[in-house]
Every structure is written in C-alpha cells, then in structure tokens.
Amino acid sequence: MSEDGTGGLFLLAAAAVIVDLLVDHFGLAGRKPRPLTLGRAVGAGLILLGVALLLLGLLWLRGQR
C-alpha cells in the first residue's frame, strides 16, 4: 500500500462492488435475489480494473514530480 491512501481507496471500491454483488445474489436487506451472472461478474471486474488503472496512473504521476 502507498502512503497517500490510494491502496485503501482501491480496497474500499473493491469491497463495495463485492458486497453489492453478494447482497443482490442472496437477496439480503429485503432485496429480491438476482443471481450472479457472467455478465455481472465481468462488469464488476471491469469496474475494479478501471479503478486500479486510475489509481496506478495517479501514483505514476506523483512519481514524476
């Protein structure tokens, strides 16, 4: 993890995506269950990849200064 908190930000985003998928899949919090499909899993993976690339870019830019 880096000292500026970008690693923590990625973990927070990852946890939010994973918890949302689990809540939807099992129908927790009074929601109607929505099974985890390949499309939803790929979409979640793409969101996490985007966040990771954004944070890596920020780290790279800070290293350039």
N, C-alpha and C positions, 0 to 999 in steps of 0.2 A: 504494500500500500504506500501511497505517496503521502508526503507531509501536508499537502494542501487539501486533502479530503476528496479527491476525485475517485479514489478507490471506494471510499464509503458511499459516494453518490451512486456508483455503479451497483454496489450491493443493495442499496435501497431500491433502485429501479428494478433490479432482478427479483428481489423479494416481492415487490408489488405485483409484478407480472405473474410470478409463480402462484402467489396466494390467490389472485383473481382467477386463474385457471382452475385451481383446486376448489374454490368456493363455487364456481359455476359447475364444475364436473359433479360434485357431490350434493349440490343443491343446498348449501349451508346458508344461514342467515335468512331463511324464508324464501330463498330463490327457487325457481323451477330448475331442476337439474338439466344441464346442457353437456352432453358427452364431449370429451376431448377428442377432436378430430385431427387428422394430419394437417389440414389447412390452418386450424387454430394454433397448433404446435409450431408450425413453420412461421406463422405470423408473429408469434411471441419470440421465437428465435431471431427473427429479423429486427424486431424492436430492440432486443438486447444487443445484437450486433451493431445496430446504429448508435446506441448509447455508448458502447465500448469504443467505437471508432471516434465518436465525438470527444470522449474523454482522452483517448490517446492523442488526438490532434491537439487538444489543449495542453497536454503535458509536453508534446513536442515543441509547440510554440513557446512555452515558458522556458524550455531548454535552449532556445535560440537566442534569448536575450542576454 
